[in-house]
Amino acid sequence: MRLSRGVPRLLGYCALAGLLVAGVVAPVALGAGVLSNQVADSVNGISAALVNSEQPLVTTVADRDGNPIATLYDQYRLPVTANQISPAMKAAIISIEDRRFYDEGGVDVKGMVRAALHDSSGGSTQGGSTITQQYVKNYLINVVDRNNRADQLADQADTIARKLREAKIAVQLGQTVSKDDILSGYLNVVEFTGNVYGVGAAAHAYFGTTPDKLTVPQAALLAGMVNNPSLYNPYTHPEQATQRRNVVIDAMVSTRTLTPADGAAAKAAPLGVLPDGPDVPSSTCLGSTPDAGFLCQYAESYLIQSGFTADQLETGGYLIRTTMDPLVSRAVKQAVEANVPTTQDGVANTFAVVRPGQNSHEVLAMVANRNYGTDPAKGETSTNIVAAPSNVFGAGSSFKIFTSAAALETGKAGLETLLPNQAGECFTQPGANQYTPQYCVENDGVNYPNPISLRDGLATSPNVAFVNLEQRVGMPAVLDMARRLGLRTSLNTNDAGAKPDPSSPNPQYSEPQSQYFQNKLSFTLGNSPVSPLEMANVSATLMSGGTWCQPDPILSVTDRNGHDVAVKQPPCEQVVPPGLANTLLNGLSQDTISGTSAAAAAAAGWHHADFGKTGTTQQSESVAFIGGVDDYAVSSMVFADGPHPAEICPGTPVHLGSCGRGAFGGTVAAPPYFAAMSQVLGGRPDTAIPAADPTYLRARS
């Protein structure tokens, strides 16, 4: 005799029911003993994982004051307790999914047998699973096995082995966990649509409310969605969602948790979802506020380098308080956008602010006229142009800081030393042979004295004097000084700002800058790719008495339970003596008074004691102002960032063009500094620039 298709399912359910009745903890035969023994060993371990493993939660990234700036997550979930869920929501889910929830154990044997009998008769299939079993299934799929597709498929397989395992875990949970906690656990773990998991996130996403305030129509819609989140999505399938919602409302009337009159009123109500689609926040730093995106991304990368995994950050439910100062960041953002609009074609204006210190260098702001995003038409970029060596044209004469520091350290020059400074001169490159052309340099202007003191040279920036000094000091010392003061990442990239490619026959691409520039005197004129953040940190190193610390974007990290989480960071280093650092700051203190940015400072009404060094590349594709005031170390860079780089021209706004002499660091990169820091400082008394150390006033060798 030929068996109907439903008979194997009936026999399987009966065998499973028999096993459960006989005792779940020690499975017996009933024709399925071998099957039971195959899964018995795994049940206890999975049950423990179900109770103890942590659900993926949303990590919040905040500024130093605790104001959220971004969220990181894999599953958008806002967990709630049983008493934070409205009675309507509880009644709706129980009415449609498991009417005997509060009376049964973890498994409803009667329901399973009834489902088997119904299915074997050829009617529509009935699952027969309790809310506890559904909790188990969803927990396994969405939490325990969320990163293993094969295991997720096994968690959903229509097999007796899977059902037996699921039922046994459900019984164990029913014996150890309260009904209210099982119900809230299920409502916290179940998927609605997309990345929305749990009733807390669903209430917010679909109705802009919290789960304790869900009304009957709202609760019924959500309860209906768990059966098939895609089919009953109110935005993509509103008719099906309405029909399903009304089925849930009818079930609530049937279970007498809702009167017929109230049920009719609820069914007559509109879906009531938010009009513009579910309100789900971005899951990455790309959704940050405009002045926070680059710092957020840097903070995320910093934590990964410190030992966190990306999965931990996306699922750990951490509160990451960054060092971002919202007042500083807003002021800087306003200043760069006033200088170069966000959508200005081909021109980027980056700005970084670092707080110096002996034990840490906190990053207070990382902004640009560009925003961190994926739409170039809106002036967005997905590259962290503040942290990365994104200014491939270089920071111009601001690199003379490294040559000066190396000269002070080696004794080749002091702050008052007179440097040869012809209008133009050709130099023999280090390591040159008979085929190596000389490196010829001219000063940009004719009014430079010859000779010129190092102090005056730092203010007025003659090229010839500094290339001459660099040659005397030697490239190894200059490059090592640049690394020590802060160019740790930049010097590890090649001359295109990328990771060196050993397979390239061209040293420009195969070698790191620390090697490539060993024989190139052009380094002091700043024609190599550089990180704007690292240049701000160079200033912070000098302002910290010669102490380098990695730019730190993390104030604190706490886990989902409010416990502090340690963040590993490299130790700070005393890279130059305090006397040298103070002397160099003193030498740089004339730039805004009588130097290359003095005219812009006067125009801005700038009157604070500060230090600075401007930079301009040869074709004006990049200009920079590197300096500091009070306890703020800064870097403002304006550079060509489009596919067709050209000369940067001053104006309102700054733009690409062909304007003769083009932009300068003092005329284009310094004004955002004056505008932003004037707002930040307000009427605060000035912090004096350190006095020069007599040791470093004159040459010693």
C-alpha positions as CSV (number, residue, x, y, z in Angstrom):
1,M,0.0,0.0,0.0
2,R,1.3,3.5,-1.0
3,L,1.8,5.9,1.9
4,S,0.5,9.5,1.5
5,R,3.1,12.3,1.7
6,G,2.0,13.4,5.1
7,V,2.5,10.0,6.8
8,P,6.3,10.3,7.3
9,R,5.8,13.7,8.9
10,L,3.1,12.2,11.2
11,L,5.4,9.3,12.2
12,G,8.2,11.8,12.8
13,Y,6.1,14.0,15.0
14,C,4.7,11.0,16.9
15,A,8.3,9.7,17.5
16,L,9.4,13.1,18.6
17,A,6.4,13.4,20.9
18,G,7.1,10.0,22.3
19,L,10.7,10.9,23.0
20,L,9.6,14.1,24.8
21,V,7.0,12.4,26.8
22,A,9.4,9.6,27.8
23,G,12.0,12.2,28.9
24,V,14.0,14.8,27.1
25,V,17.1,14.6,29.1
26,A,17.8,10.9,28.4
27,P,16.4,10.1,24.9
28,V,15.0,6.7,24.4
29,A,14.2,4.5,21.4
30,L,10.7,4.6,19.9
31,G,12.3,4.0,16.5
32,A,14.3,7.3,16.8
33,G,16.8,6.3,19.5
34,V,19.8,6.4,17.2
35,L,18.7,9.8,15.9
36,S,18.3,11.1,19.4
37,N,21.7,9.9,20.5
38,Q,23.3,11.7,17.5
39,V,22.1,15.1,18.7
40,A,22.2,14.5,22.5
41,D,25.9,15.4,22.8
42,S,25.4,18.8,21.2
43,V,22.3,19.9,23.1
44,N,23.8,21.0,26.4
45,G,26.5,23.0,24.7
46,I,24.0,24.8,22.5
47,S,21.6,25.4,25.3
48,A,24.3,27.0,27.3
49,A,25.3,29.2,24.3
50,L,21.6,30.2,24.0
51,V,21.4,31.4,27.6
52,N,24.9,32.9,27.9
53,S,26.0,34.1,24.4
54,E,25.5,37.8,23.8
55,Q,23.2,39.1,21.2
56,P,24.6,41.5,18.6
57,L,23.9,45.0,19.8
58,V,24.4,48.5,18.4
59,T,27.7,50.2,19.3
60,T,27.4,54.0,19.8
61,V,30.2,56.3,18.9
62,A,30.0,59.6,20.7
63,D,32.0,62.8,21.1
64,R,33.8,63.6,24.3
65,D,30.7,65.0,25.9
66,G,28.7,61.9,25.2
67,N,26.7,63.2,22.2
68,P,26.2,60.4,19.6
69,I,27.9,60.9,16.3
70,A,27.4,57.5,14.7
71,T,26.3,53.9,15.2
72,L,28.1,50.7,14.3
73,Y,26.1,47.4,14.0
74,D,25.6,44.2,12.1
75,Q,22.0,43.8,13.4
76,Y,20.0,46.9,14.4
77,R,18.7,45.8,17.8
78,L,17.6,47.8,20.9
79,P,17.0,45.2,23.6
80,V,14.2,45.7,26.2
81,T,13.0,43.9,29.3
82,A,9.6,42.3,29.7
83,N,8.2,45.3,31.6
84,Q,9.3,47.6,28.7
85,I,7.0,45.8,26.2
86,S,3.3,46.9,26.0
87,P,0.6,44.4,27.0
88,A,-0.8,44.8,23.4
89,M,2.5,43.5,22.0
90,K,2.6,40.5,24.3
91,A,-1.0,39.7,23.6
92,A,-0.6,40.0,19.9
93,I,2.4,37.7,19.6
94,I,0.9,35.1,22.0
95,S,-2.5,35.1,20.2
96,I,-1.0,34.5,16.8
97,E,2.0,32.3,17.6
98,D,1.3,30.3,20.8
99,R,-2.0,30.6,22.7
100,R,-1.0,28.1,25.3
101,F,2.4,29.8,26.0
102,Y,1.8,30.4,29.7
103,D,0.4,26.9,30.3
104,E,2.7,24.6,28.4
105,G,6.3,23.5,29.0
106,G,8.9,24.5,26.4
107,V,7.2,22.1,23.9
108,D,3.5,21.8,23.2
109,V,3.3,18.0,22.5
110,K,-0.5,18.2,21.8
111,G,0.2,21.0,19.3
112,M,2.9,19.0,17.5
113,V,0.7,15.9,17.2
114,R,-2.2,18.1,16.0
115,A,0.0,19.7,13.4
116,A,1.2,16.3,12.2
117,L,-2.4,15.0,11.9
118,H,-3.4,18.2,10.1
119,D,-0.5,18.1,7.7
120,S,-0.9,14.4,7.0
121,S,-4.6,15.1,5.9
122,G,-3.4,17.3,3.1
123,G,-4.3,20.7,4.6
124,S,-2.1,23.7,4.9
125,T,0.9,22.9,7.1
126,Q,1.0,23.9,10.8
127,G,4.3,24.3,12.5
128,G,3.2,23.2,16.0
129,S,6.2,25.0,17.5
130,T,5.9,27.1,20.7
131,I,7.3,30.6,21.2
132,T,10.0,28.9,23.3
133,Q,11.0,26.7,20.3
134,Q,10.8,29.7,18.0
135,Y,13.1,31.6,20.4
136,V,15.5,28.7,20.2
137,K,15.4,28.6,16.4
138,N,15.8,32.4,16.0
139,Y,18.5,32.6,18.6
140,L,20.5,29.9,16.8
141,I,20.0,31.5,13.4
142,N,20.5,35.2,14.4
143,V,23.0,34.9,17.2
144,V,24.8,31.6,17.7
145,D,25.3,30.8,14.0
146,R,24.9,34.2,12.4
147,N,28.3,34.0,10.7
148,N,28.0,30.5,9.5
149,R,25.6,30.1,6.6
150,A,25.8,26.2,6.6
151,D,24.9,26.1,10.3
152,Q,22.0,28.6,9.7
153,L,20.6,26.3,7.0
154,A,20.8,23.4,9.4
155,D,19.0,25.4,12.0
156,Q,16.1,25.8,9.5
157,A,16.2,22.3,7.9
158,D,12.9,20.5,7.9
159,T,14.3,17.4,9.6
160,I,13.4,15.4,12.7
161,A,17.0,15.8,14.0
162,R,16.7,19.6,13.9
163,K,13.2,19.5,15.5
164,L,14.4,17.1,18.2
165,R,17.4,19.3,19.1
166,E,15.2,22.4,19.1
167,A,12.6,20.8,21.3
168,K,15.1,19.5,23.8
169,I,16.7,22.9,24.2
170,A,13.2,24.5,24.5
171,V,12.3,22.1,27.4
172,Q,15.6,22.9,29.1
173,L,14.9,26.7,28.8
174,G,11.4,26.2,30.1
175,Q,12.8,24.6,33.2
176,T,15.3,27.4,33.9
177,V,14.0,30.6,32.5
178,S,10.8,32.4,33.4
179,K,8.0,32.8,30.8
180,D,8.3,36.5,30.8
181,D,12.0,36.4,30.1
182,I,11.4,33.8,27.3
183,L,8.8,36.0,25.7
184,S,11.0,39.2,25.9
185,G,14.0,37.1,24.8
186,Y,12.0,36.0,21.7
187,L,10.8,39.5,20.9
188,N,14.4,40.8,21.3
189,V,16.0,38.3,18.9
190,V,13.4,37.9,16.1
191,E,14.0,39.5,12.7
192,F,11.5,41.9,11.2
193,T,13.0,43.2,7.9
194,G,16.4,43.9,6.7
195,N,18.7,44.7,9.6
196,V,15.9,45.4,12.1
197,Y,16.0,42.8,14.9
198,G,13.8,42.8,18.0
199,V,10.7,44.7,19.0
200,G,12.7,47.7,20.4
201,A,14.3,48.4,17.0
202,A,11.1,47.6,15.1
203,A,9.0,50.0,17.2
204,H,11.5,52.8,16.5
205,A,12.0,52.0,12.8
206,Y,8.4,51.6,11.8
207,F,6.5,53.9,14.2
208,G,9.1,56.2,15.8
209,T,8.1,55.0,19.3
210,T,9.2,52.6,22.0
211,P,7.8,49.1,22.6
212,D,6.1,50.1,25.8
213,K,3.9,52.5,23.9
214,L,2.9,50.2,21.0
215,T,-0.8,50.3,20.3
216,V,-3.0,47.3,19.3
217,P,-2.8,48.0,15.5
218,Q,1.0,48.6,15.7
219,A,1.6,45.5,17.8
220,A,-0.6,43.4,15.5
221,L,1.4,44.6,12.5
222,L,4.7,43.7,14.1
223,A,3.4,40.4,15.5
224,G,2.3,39.5,12.0
225,M,5.6,40.3,10.4
226,V,7.6,37.7,12.3
227,N,5.9,35.0,10.2
228,N,7.4,36.3,7.0
229,P,9.2,39.6,7.3
230,S,9.6,40.1,3.6
231,L,6.0,39.2,2.5
232,Y,4.5,41.3,5.3
233,N,6.8,44.3,4.9
234,P,4.4,47.3,5.2
235,Y,6.4,49.4,2.8
236,T,6.8,46.9,0.0
237,H,3.6,44.9,0.5
238,P,1.1,47.1,2.3
239,E,-1.9,45.0,1.3
240,Q,-0.5,41.8,2.5
241,A,0.8,43.5,5.7
242,T,-2.7,44.9,6.4
243,Q,-4.3,41.5,5.8
244,R,-1.8,39.8,8.1
245,R,-2.3,42.5,10.8
246,N,-6.0,41.9,10.7
247,V,-5.5,38.2,11.1
248,V,-3.5,38.9,14.3
249,I,-6.3,41.3,15.5
250,D,-8.9,38.5,14.9
251,A,-6.7,36.1,16.9
252,M,-6.6,38.6,19.8
253,V,-10.4,38.8,19.7
254,S,-10.5,35.0,19.7
255,T,-8.3,34.7,22.7
256,R,-10.3,37.4,24.4
257,T,-7.4,39.8,24.9
258,L,-9.4,42.3,22.8
259,T,-13.1,42.9,22.6
260,P,-14.8,42.6,19.2
261,A,-15.6,46.3,19.2
262,D,-11.9,47.2,19.9
263,G,-10.8,44.6,17.3
264,A,-13.0,46.2,14.7
265,A,-11.7,49.7,15.5
266,A,-8.1,48.4,15.3
267,K,-8.7,46.7,11.9
268,A,-10.1,50.0,10.6
269,A,-7.0,51.9,11.6
270,P,-4.4,52.7,8.9
271,L,-1.0,51.0,9.1
272,G,0.4,54.2,10.6
273,V,4.0,53.5,9.7
274,L,6.5,56.3,9.3
275,P,5.9,57.8,5.8
276,D,9.5,57.8,4.4
277,G,10.4,54.2,5.1
278,P,11.7,52.6,8.2
279,D,13.9,54.9,10.3
280,V,17.0,52.9,10.6
281,P,20.3,54.6,11.3
282,S,23.4,54.0,9.2
283,S,25.5,51.1,10.4
284,T,28.9,52.7,9.7
285,C,30.7,56.0,10.2
286,L,29.4,57.0,6.8
287,G,26.3,58.0,8.7
288,S,28.1,60.4,11.0
289,T,27.4,64.0,11.4
290,P,29.3,66.1,8.8
291,D,32.0,67.3,11.2
292,A,32.6,63.8,12.7
293,G,32.9,61.3,9.9
294,F,36.6,61.3,9.5
295,L,37.3,61.2,13.2
296,C,34.7,58.4,13.6
297,Q,36.4,56.3,10.9
298,Y,39.8,57.0,12.4
299,A,38.6,56.0,15.8
300,E,37.2,52.7,14.4
301,S,40.6,52.0,12.6
302,Y,42.5,52.9,15.8
303,L,40.5,50.4,17.9
304,I,41.0,47.7,15.3
305,Q,44.8,48.3,15.4
306,S,44.5,48.2,19.2
307,G,43.2,44.6,19.1
308,F,39.4,44.9,18.6
309,T,37.9,43.1,15.6
310,A,35.5,44.7,13.2
311,D,32.8,42.1,14.3
312,Q,33.3,43.1,18.0
313,L,32.7,46.8,17.2
314,E,29.7,46.0,15.1
315,T,28.1,43.6,17.7
316,G,29.5,44.5,21.1
317,G,27.1,47.2,22.1
318,Y,29.9,49.4,23.2
319,L,29.8,53.1,24.1
320,I,32.9,54.6,22.4
321,R,33.5,58.1,23.6
322,T,35.9,59.8,21.3
323,T,38.1,62.7,22.0
324,M,36.2,64.9,19.5
325,D,35.5,68.3,20.9
326,P,32.2,69.4,19.4
327,L,32.9,73.1,19.8
328,V,36.2,72.9,18.1
329,S,35.0,70.6,15.4
330,R,32.0,72.8,14.5
331,A,34.2,75.9,14.4
332,V,36.7,74.2,12.1
333,K,34.0,72.8,9.9
334,Q,32.5,76.2,9.4
335,A,35.9,77.7,8.6
336,V,36.9,75.2,5.9
337,E,33.5,75.3,4.2
338,A,33.7,79.1,4.2
339,N,37.1,78.8,2.6
340,V,36.3,76.0,0.1
341,P,32.6,74.9,-0.3
342,T,31.9,71.2,0.1
343,T,31.1,70.6,-3.6
344,Q,33.9,72.8,-4.9
345,D,35.3,70.9,-7.9
346,G,38.8,69.5,-7.4
347,V,39.8,71.3,-4.2
348,A,39.9,69.8,-0.7
349,N,40.5,71.7,2.5
350,T,41.5,69.4,5.4
351,F,41.9,70.6,9.0
352,A,43.1,68.6,12.0
353,V,43.4,69.7,15.7
354,V,45.4,67.8,18.2
355,R,45.8,68.5,21.9
356,P,49.4,68.2,23.0
357,G,50.4,66.4,26.2
358,Q,53.1,64.3,27.8
359,N,50.9,61.2,28.1
360,S,48.5,61.5,25.1
361,H,47.8,63.5,22.0
362,E,44.0,63.7,21.9
363,V,42.5,64.4,18.5
364,L,39.9,67.2,18.9
365,A,38.8,67.6,15.3
366,M,39.3,65.9,12.0
367,V,37.3,67.7,9.3
368,A,37.4,68.8,5.7
369,N,35.2,70.7,3.3
370,R,34.4,67.3,2.0
371,N,32.2,65.0,4.0
372,Y,32.8,61.3,4.8
373,G,30.4,59.6,2.4
374,T,30.0,57.8,-0.9
375,D,28.5,60.4,-3.2
376,P,31.1,62.6,-5.0
377,A,28.4,64.8,-6.5
378,K,27.6,65.9,-2.9
379,G,31.3,66.6,-2.1
380,E,31.7,63.3,-0.3
381,T,34.6,60.9,-0.2
382,S,34.9,57.5,1.3
383,T,38.7,58.0,1.8
384,N,39.8,59.4,5.1
385,I,41.5,62.4,3.6
386,V,42.5,63.8,7.0
387,A,44.2,60.7,8.4
388,A,45.6,59.2,5.3
389,P,48.6,60.5,3.3
390,S,46.0,61.9,0.9
391,N,47.8,65.2,0.1
392,V,49.9,63.5,-2.6
393,F,51.4,66.9,-3.6
394,G,52.9,67.5,-0.2
395,A,52.9,70.2,2.5
396,G,55.4,72.5,0.8
397,S,57.9,74.4,3.0
398,S,56.3,73.3,6.2
399,F,58.8,70.4,5.9
400,K,61.5,72.9,6.7
401,I,60.5,72.2,10.3
402,F,62.3,68.8,10.0
403,T,65.4,70.2,8.5
404,S,65.6,72.8,11.2
405,A,65.0,70.4,14.0
406,A,67.7,68.1,12.6
407,A,70.1,71.0,12.3
408,L,69.5,72.0,15.9
409,E,70.0,68.4,17.1
410,T,73.2,67.8,15.2
411,G,74.6,71.2,16.0
412,K,74.9,72.1,12.3
413,A,73.0,75.3,13.0
414,G,71.4,77.2,15.8
415,L,68.5,79.6,15.7
416,E,70.8,82.6,15.3
417,T,73.1,80.9,12.8
418,L,73.5,82.7,9.5
419,L,72.7,80.5,6.5
420,P,74.0,81.0,2.9
421,N,71.1,82.2,0.8
422,Q,71.8,83.0,-2.8
423,A,68.9,83.8,-5.1
424,G,69.5,80.5,-6.8
425,E,71.9,77.6,-6.4
426,C,72.5,74.1,-7.8
427,F,73.3,71.3,-5.4
428,T,74.9,67.9,-5.9
429,Q,72.5,65.2,-4.7
430,P,73.7,62.8,-2.0
431,G,75.0,59.6,-3.5
432,A,75.3,61.2,-6.9
433,N,77.4,59.8,-9.7
434,Q,78.6,61.4,-12.9
435,Y,75.2,60.9,-14.5
436,T,73.2,62.4,-11.7
437,P,71.9,65.9,-12.6
438,Q,72.3,68.6,-10.0
439,Y,69.3,69.8,-8.0
440,C,68.8,73.5,-8.8
441,V,66.6,75.7,-6.6
442,E,65.6,79.3,-6.6
443,N,64.0,81.5,-3.9
444,D,60.5,82.6,-4.5
445,G,61.2,86.4,-4.5
446,V,64.2,88.7,-4.6
447,N,64.1,90.5,-1.2
448,Y,65.8,87.8,0.9
449,P,69.0,88.7,2.7
450,N,72.1,86.7,2.1
451,P,73.0,85.3,4.5
452,I,69.8,84.8,6.6
453,S,69.4,83.6,10.1
454,L,67.6,80.4,10.7
455,R,65.1,82.3,12.8
456,D,64.3,84.7,10.0
457,G,64.4,81.9,7.5
458,L,61.6,80.0,9.3
459,A,59.5,83.2,9.1
460,T,60.1,84.0,5.5
461,S,60.9,80.6,4.0
462,P,63.8,81.0,1.5
463,N,64.3,77.7,-0.4
464,V,68.0,78.0,-1.1
465,A,69.0,78.5,2.5
466,F,67.1,75.4,3.6
467,V,68.2,73.0,0.9
468,N,71.8,74.2,1.7
469,L,71.2,73.4,5.4
470,E,69.6,70.1,4.5
471,Q,72.7,69.1,2.6
472,R,74.9,70.0,5.5
473,V,72.8,68.0,8.0
474,G,72.4,65.0,5.7
475,M,69.3,63.3,4.5
476,P,69.4,60.4,7.0
477,A,69.2,62.8,9.9
478,V,66.4,64.9,8.3
479,L,64.3,61.8,7.4
480,D,64.8,60.3,10.9
481,M,63.7,63.6,12.5
482,A,60.6,63.7,10.3
483,R,59.7,60.2,11.5
484,R,60.4,60.9,15.1
485,L,58.4,64.1,15.2
486,G,55.3,62.4,13.7
487,L,55.4,61.2,10.1
488,R,55.1,57.5,11.1
489,T,52.5,56.5,8.5
490,S,53.4,59.0,5.7
491,L,57.0,57.9,5.5
492,N,56.0,54.2,5.2
493,T,54.0,54.9,2.0
494,N,55.6,55.4,-1.4
495,D,55.9,58.6,-3.3
496,A,52.3,58.2,-4.5
497,G,50.9,57.9,-1.0
498,A,50.2,54.2,-1.3
499,K,51.7,51.0,0.1
500,P,55.0,50.3,-1.6
501,D,54.9,47.8,-4.4
502,P,58.1,45.7,-4.4
503,S,57.3,44.4,-7.9
504,S,57.5,47.8,-9.5
505,P,60.8,48.6,-11.3
506,N,60.3,52.3,-10.3
507,P,61.7,53.2,-6.9
508,Q,59.0,56.0,-6.7
509,Y,56.5,53.2,-6.3
510,S,58.5,50.3,-4.9
511,E,60.2,52.1,-2.0
512,P,58.8,53.8,1.1
513,Q,59.5,57.5,1.3
514,S,61.9,56.9,4.2
515,Q,64.1,55.2,1.6
516,Y,63.2,56.9,-1.6
517,F,64.2,60.4,-0.3
518,Q,67.6,59.4,1.1
519,N,69.2,60.9,-2.0
520,K,66.7,63.6,-2.8
521,L,67.2,67.2,-1.4
522,S,63.7,68.1,-2.5
523,F,62.3,66.6,0.7
524,T,62.7,69.8,2.7
525,L,60.5,71.6,0.2
526,G,57.7,69.2,1.0
527,N,56.9,67.6,-2.4
528,S,56.0,64.1,-0.9
529,P,52.6,62.6,0.1
530,V,51.7,63.5,3.7
531,S,48.9,62.9,6.2
532,P,47.3,66.2,7.4
533,L,46.6,64.6,10.8
534,E,50.3,63.6,11.2
535,M,51.4,67.1,10.4
536,A,49.1,68.4,13.2
537,N,50.7,65.9,15.4
538,V,54.2,67.2,14.5
539,S,53.1,70.4,16.1
540,A,51.7,68.6,19.1
541,T,55.1,66.8,19.6
542,L,56.9,70.2,19.7
543,M,54.2,71.7,22.0
544,S,54.6,68.6,24.3
545,G,58.3,69.4,25.0
546,G,59.4,66.9,22.3
547,T,57.2,64.0,23.4
548,W,55.6,62.1,20.5
549,C,52.4,60.2,21.1
550,Q,50.2,58.6,18.5
551,P,47.2,60.8,17.7
552,D,44.6,59.3,20.0
553,P,40.9,59.5,19.2
554,I,39.6,57.4,22.1
555,L,38.6,58.9,25.5
556,S,36.9,55.7,26.8
557,V,35.2,52.5,25.8
558,T,32.6,50.8,27.9
559,D,30.9,47.5,27.2
560,R,27.2,46.7,27.1
561,N,27.2,46.2,30.9
562,G,28.8,49.6,31.6
563,H,32.3,48.2,32.4
564,D,35.4,50.0,31.2
565,V,37.3,48.3,28.4
566,A,41.1,48.8,28.2
567,V,42.4,50.1,24.9
568,K,46.0,49.3,24.0
569,Q,48.1,52.1,22.6
570,P,51.8,52.5,21.8
571,P,53.8,54.3,24.5
572,C,54.7,58.0,24.1
573,E,58.3,58.7,23.2
574,Q,60.6,61.6,24.1
575,V,61.9,62.1,20.6
576,V,63.8,65.4,21.1
577,P,65.0,67.3,24.2
578,P,62.5,69.8,25.6
579,G,65.0,72.6,25.0
580,L,65.2,71.8,21.3
581,A,61.4,71.6,21.0
582,N,61.0,75.0,22.8
583,T,63.7,76.6,20.7
584,L,62.0,75.5,17.5
585,L,58.6,76.8,18.6
586,N,60.2,80.1,19.5
587,G,61.8,80.2,16.0
588,L,58.4,79.5,14.4
589,S,56.6,82.2,16.4
590,Q,57.1,85.1,13.9
591,D,55.2,83.6,11.0
592,T,51.9,85.4,11.8
593,I,53.7,88.6,12.9
594,S,56.3,89.3,10.2
595,G,56.4,86.1,8.1
596,T,54.5,84.5,5.3
597,S,51.1,84.5,6.9
598,A,51.3,88.0,8.6
599,A,49.2,89.8,6.0
600,A,46.4,87.2,6.3
601,A,46.6,87.4,10.1
602,A,46.3,91.2,10.1
603,A,43.3,91.0,7.7
604,A,41.6,88.5,10.1
605,G,42.3,90.6,13.2
606,W,44.5,87.9,14.6
607,H,46.3,88.9,17.8
608,H,47.1,85.7,19.6
609,A,50.6,84.4,20.5
610,D,51.2,81.4,18.3
611,F,53.6,79.6,16.0
612,G,53.3,78.5,12.4
613,K,54.9,77.5,9.2
614,T,53.3,77.8,5.8
615,G,54.0,75.7,2.8
616,T,53.3,76.0,-1.0
617,T,54.2,73.4,-3.6
618,Q,55.9,74.5,-6.8
619,Q,52.8,74.5,-9.0
620,S,50.5,75.5,-6.1
621,E,48.6,72.2,-6.3
622,S,48.9,72.2,-2.5
623,V,49.3,74.8,0.3
624,A,49.5,74.4,4.0
625,F,49.6,76.1,7.4
626,I,51.1,74.0,10.2
627,G,51.2,75.5,13.7
628,G,49.5,75.9,17.1
629,V,48.1,78.2,19.6
630,D,47.2,77.8,23.3
631,D,46.9,74.0,23.7
632,Y,45.8,73.4,20.1
633,A,48.1,71.9,17.5
634,V,46.8,72.4,14.0
635,S,47.2,71.5,10.4
636,S,45.3,73.3,7.6
637,M,45.9,72.0,4.1
638,V,44.2,73.0,0.8
639,F,45.1,70.7,-2.1
640,A,43.9,69.4,-5.5
641,D,41.9,66.2,-5.0
642,G,40.2,65.6,-8.3
643,P,41.1,63.5,-11.4
644,H,42.5,66.6,-13.1
645,P,44.7,68.4,-10.6
646,A,45.7,72.0,-11.4
647,E,46.9,75.2,-9.8
648,I,44.9,76.3,-6.8
649,C,43.8,79.9,-7.0
650,P,42.8,82.2,-4.2
651,G,39.3,83.8,-4.2
652,T,35.8,83.4,-2.9
653,P,35.7,80.5,-3.2
654,V,39.2,79.0,-3.6
655,H,39.2,77.2,-6.9
656,L,41.3,75.5,-9.5
657,G,42.5,77.6,-12.4
658,S,45.4,79.3,-14.1
659,C,46.1,82.4,-12.0
660,G,49.8,83.1,-12.4
661,R,51.3,83.0,-9.0
662,G,48.5,80.9,-7.6
663,A,47.7,80.3,-3.9
664,F,50.1,80.3,-1.0
665,G,50.0,78.7,2.4
666,G,49.7,82.2,4.0
667,T,46.9,83.4,1.7
668,V,44.7,80.2,1.4
669,A,45.6,77.7,4.1
670,A,46.1,80.1,7.0
671,P,42.7,81.9,6.9
672,P,40.7,78.9,8.0
673,Y,43.1,78.6,11.0
674,F,42.5,82.3,12.0
675,A,38.7,82.0,11.6
676,A,38.3,78.7,13.5
677,M,40.8,79.4,16.3
678,S,39.5,82.9,16.9
679,Q,36.1,81.4,17.6
680,V,37.5,78.6,19.8
681,L,39.7,80.9,21.8
682,G,37.3,83.7,22.3
683,G,38.6,86.1,25.0
684,R,40.9,83.5,26.6
685,P,44.2,84.9,27.7
686,D,47.2,84.0,25.5
687,T,49.6,81.2,26.3
688,A,53.1,82.5,25.9
689,I,55.5,80.8,23.4
690,P,58.4,79.1,25.2
691,A,61.7,80.9,25.4
692,A,64.6,79.5,23.3
693,D,67.2,77.3,25.0
694,P,70.6,79.0,24.7
695,T,72.1,75.6,23.8
696,Y,70.4,75.8,20.5
697,L,71.0,79.4,19.5
698,R,74.3,78.8,17.8
699,A,76.0,76.1,15.8
700,R,78.0,73.5,17.7
701,S,79.7,71.6,14.9
